[in-house]
């Protein structure tokens, strides 16, 4: 979990030889007695210090822990990389506008990024759990999403618009959490081509937990299943 910030007090020291003139002594006394308006503010940590010892692949919920309508599989490394791009709307090799809005770089493997996906074949909806090892606090991602709420993404000659809306964070015992709704709309539209996602994200020490409900229809998100799976995954990471 995020290490609490420390607050440091500055100290002022003087080495004085001989006798100071009375005016100088008075100025020193007056200076030491002065106060500065305002309140101390703790700095925001930029690096996560604490580490979850278990390998990420052991922390994914198994198929029995997914909601009943979503039988799940763990994705191999290459498929996981593809799925991660689907979740952000920014696949590998994409050109993104505005600048500075590329998602954080990820590596894939049993203790880097792992993904499990459950699919409801009737609705074509999926529930995806992504666990990522990171030294960045979740606040860094939140700040980027605030700046990058609407993207133009070009890849292999096709352009999409990715829109992200931050929502009220889920109340769960984690270091930090956020929630978002995201749509990926192709420039050349059509029925069943718009990708809609509802995502819950939390962080426990250096493990980021992202659970996403994705659909290509206008159906309402299965928020009950999303909440259930997010809670299950966070608790599994916390007790590792």
C-alpha positions as CSV (number, residue, x, y, z in Angstrom):
1,X,0.0,0.0,0.0
2,X,1.1,3.6,-0.4
3,X,3.7,4.6,2.1
4,X,2.5,7.7,4.2
5,X,4.3,10.9,3.3
6,X,6.7,12.3,5.8
7,X,6.7,16.0,6.7
8,X,10.1,17.6,7.2
9,X,10.8,20.7,9.3
10,X,13.5,23.0,8.1
11,X,16.1,24.1,10.7
12,X,18.0,27.4,10.7
13,X,21.4,27.4,12.4
14,X,23.9,30.2,12.9
15,X,27.6,30.2,13.9
16,X,28.3,33.6,15.6
17,X,31.6,34.8,16.8
18,X,32.0,38.0,18.8
19,X,29.2,40.3,19.7
20,X,26.5,41.4,17.3
21,X,25.4,45.0,17.1
22,X,22.1,45.6,18.9
23,X,20.2,46.3,15.6
24,X,21.4,43.1,14.0
25,X,20.4,41.2,17.2
26,X,16.9,42.7,17.0
27,X,16.5,41.8,13.4
28,X,17.5,38.2,14.1
29,X,15.0,38.0,17.0
30,X,12.3,39.5,14.9
31,X,13.0,37.1,12.0
32,X,12.9,34.1,14.2
33,X,9.6,35.2,15.7
34,X,7.9,35.7,12.3
35,X,5.3,33.2,11.0
36,X,4.3,32.1,7.5
37,X,0.6,32.0,6.6
38,X,-1.0,28.8,5.3
39,X,-1.0,25.1,6.3
40,X,1.5,22.4,5.7
41,X,0.7,20.1,2.8
42,X,1.9,16.6,2.5
43,X,3.6,15.7,-0.8
44,X,1.9,13.1,-3.1
45,X,4.1,10.0,-3.4
46,X,5.3,9.4,-7.0
47,X,6.7,5.8,-6.5
48,X,5.0,2.9,-4.8
49,X,7.4,1.3,-2.2
50,X,5.5,-1.7,-0.9
51,X,5.5,-5.0,-2.8
52,X,3.1,-7.9,-3.0
53,X,5.2,-11.0,-2.9
54,X,2.9,-13.5,-4.7
55,X,3.3,-13.9,-8.5
56,X,0.5,-12.2,-10.3
57,X,-0.6,-15.3,-12.2
58,X,-1.5,-16.9,-8.9
59,X,-3.7,-13.9,-7.9
60,X,-6.1,-14.0,-10.9
61,X,-9.5,-15.3,-9.9
62,X,-10.1,-18.8,-11.3
63,X,-13.1,-19.7,-13.4
64,X,-15.2,-20.8,-10.4
65,X,-14.6,-17.3,-8.9
66,X,-16.1,-15.5,-11.9
67,X,-19.8,-14.8,-11.9
68,X,-21.8,-17.8,-13.1
69,X,-22.7,-16.5,-16.6
70,X,-19.1,-15.7,-17.4
71,X,-17.0,-18.9,-17.8
72,X,-13.4,-17.7,-17.9
73,X,-10.0,-18.5,-19.4
74,X,-6.5,-17.1,-18.7
75,X,-5.1,-15.5,-21.8
76,X,-1.6,-16.4,-23.0
77,X,1.0,-13.6,-23.2
78,X,0.4,-12.5,-26.8
79,X,-3.4,-12.5,-26.4
80,X,-3.1,-10.6,-23.1
81,X,-1.2,-7.9,-24.9
82,X,-4.0,-7.6,-27.5
83,X,-6.7,-7.6,-24.8
84,X,-4.9,-4.8,-22.9
85,X,-5.0,-2.6,-25.9
86,X,-8.7,-3.3,-26.3
87,X,-9.4,-2.2,-22.7
88,X,-7.8,1.2,-23.2
89,X,-8.9,1.6,-26.9
90,X,-5.2,2.1,-27.8
91,X,-3.7,-0.9,-29.5
92,X,0.1,-1.4,-29.9
93,X,1.5,0.8,-32.6
94,X,-1.3,3.4,-32.4
95,X,-0.8,7.1,-32.9
96,X,-2.6,9.0,-30.3
97,X,-3.7,12.7,-30.2
98,X,-3.3,14.8,-28.0
99,X,0.3,14.2,-27.1
100,X,1.1,12.7,-23.7
101,X,-2.0,10.5,-23.7
102,X,-0.6,7.1,-24.5
103,X,-1.5,4.6,-21.8
104,X,1.3,3.6,-19.4
105,X,3.7,1.1,-21.0
106,X,3.1,-2.5,-20.0
107,X,5.1,-5.7,-20.1
108,X,3.4,-9.1,-20.2
109,X,4.3,-12.3,-18.4
110,X,3.4,-14.2,-15.2
111,X,4.6,-11.5,-12.9
112,X,4.2,-8.4,-15.1
113,X,0.7,-8.2,-16.6
114,X,-1.8,-11.1,-16.6
115,X,-5.4,-11.2,-17.9
116,X,-8.4,-13.5,-17.5
117,X,-11.6,-13.1,-19.5
118,X,-15.1,-14.4,-18.8
119,X,-17.6,-14.4,-21.7
120,X,-21.4,-14.3,-21.7
121,X,-22.1,-15.9,-25.1
122,X,-25.7,-14.8,-25.1
123,X,-25.0,-11.1,-24.8
124,X,-21.5,-11.1,-26.3
125,X,-20.4,-9.3,-23.2
126,X,-17.1,-9.9,-21.4
127,X,-15.7,-9.5,-17.9
128,X,-12.0,-9.0,-17.9
129,X,-9.6,-9.0,-14.9
130,X,-6.2,-7.5,-15.5
131,X,-3.4,-7.5,-12.9
132,X,-0.4,-5.3,-13.5
133,X,2.8,-4.8,-11.5
134,X,3.6,-1.1,-11.3
135,X,5.6,1.4,-9.2
136,X,3.2,4.2,-10.1
137,X,0.5,5.2,-7.7
138,X,-3.1,5.1,-9.1
139,X,-3.2,8.9,-8.8
140,X,-0.8,9.1,-11.8
141,X,-3.3,7.3,-14.0
142,X,-6.2,9.4,-12.6
143,X,-4.3,12.6,-13.5
144,X,-3.7,11.4,-17.0
145,X,-7.3,10.4,-17.6
146,X,-8.4,13.9,-16.5
147,X,-6.1,15.4,-19.1
148,X,-6.9,12.8,-21.8
149,X,-10.7,12.3,-21.6
150,X,-11.0,12.4,-25.4
151,X,-8.5,10.8,-27.8
152,X,-8.1,10.4,-31.5
153,X,-6.4,7.0,-32.1
154,X,-5.1,6.0,-35.5
155,X,-3.8,2.5,-36.2
156,X,-3.3,0.7,-39.5
157,X,-5.1,3.5,-41.3
158,X,-8.3,3.3,-39.2
159,X,-9.3,6.1,-36.7
160,X,-11.3,5.8,-33.6
161,X,-12.5,8.3,-30.9
162,X,-11.9,7.1,-27.4
163,X,-13.9,8.9,-24.7
164,X,-13.3,8.3,-21.0
165,X,-15.5,9.6,-18.1
166,X,-14.3,9.3,-14.5
167,X,-17.0,8.3,-12.1
168,X,-17.3,8.0,-8.3
169,X,-14.6,5.6,-7.1
170,X,-15.8,2.2,-5.7
171,X,-15.8,2.0,-1.8
172,X,-13.5,-0.9,-1.1
173,X,-10.5,-1.5,1.2
174,X,-7.6,-0.7,-1.2
175,X,-4.9,1.9,-1.3
176,X,-6.8,3.9,-4.0
177,X,-9.6,3.2,-6.4
178,X,-11.2,4.8,-9.4
179,X,-14.1,4.0,-11.8
180,X,-14.6,5.0,-15.4
181,X,-16.9,4.6,-18.4
182,X,-15.2,4.4,-21.8
183,X,-16.5,4.2,-25.4
184,X,-14.5,3.5,-28.5
185,X,-16.2,4.7,-31.6
186,X,-14.8,4.0,-35.1
187,X,-14.7,6.8,-37.7
188,X,-16.5,4.5,-40.1
189,X,-19.4,3.5,-37.8
190,X,-22.0,0.8,-38.0
191,X,-24.2,-1.4,-35.8
192,X,-22.3,-3.4,-33.3
193,X,-19.0,-1.6,-33.8
194,X,-19.1,0.8,-30.9
195,X,-17.2,-0.6,-27.9
196,X,-18.6,0.3,-24.5
197,X,-16.8,-0.4,-21.2
198,X,-17.5,0.0,-17.5
199,X,-14.3,-0.3,-15.5
200,X,-13.3,-0.5,-11.8
201,X,-9.7,-0.1,-10.8
202,X,-7.9,-0.4,-7.5
203,X,-4.4,-0.6,-6.3
204,X,-2.9,-2.7,-3.4
205,X,0.8,-2.0,-2.9
206,X,2.5,-2.5,-6.3
207,X,-0.4,-4.4,-7.9
208,X,-3.0,-2.6,-10.0
209,X,-6.3,-4.4,-10.3
210,X,-8.6,-3.6,-13.3
211,X,-11.9,-5.2,-13.9
212,X,-13.9,-4.3,-17.0
213,X,-17.3,-5.1,-18.4
214,X,-17.3,-4.7,-22.1
215,X,-20.1,-4.9,-24.7
216,X,-20.7,-4.0,-28.3
217,X,-24.4,-3.4,-27.7
218,X,-26.5,-0.7,-26.1
219,X,-27.5,-3.1,-23.2
220,X,-27.0,-1.8,-19.7
221,X,-23.8,-3.0,-18.0
222,X,-24.0,-5.9,-15.7
223,X,-22.8,-3.9,-12.7
224,X,-23.7,-6.5,-10.2
225,X,-21.3,-9.0,-11.8
226,X,-18.7,-6.3,-12.2
227,X,-18.8,-5.3,-8.5
228,X,-18.7,-9.0,-7.4
229,X,-15.7,-9.8,-9.5
230,X,-13.8,-6.6,-8.5
231,X,-14.4,-7.3,-4.8
232,X,-13.3,-10.9,-5.2
233,X,-10.1,-9.9,-7.0
234,X,-9.1,-7.1,-4.6
235,X,-9.6,-9.4,-1.6
236,X,-7.5,-12.1,-3.2
237,X,-4.6,-9.6,-3.8
238,X,-4.9,-8.2,-0.3
239,X,-4.7,-11.6,1.4
240,X,-1.8,-12.8,-0.7
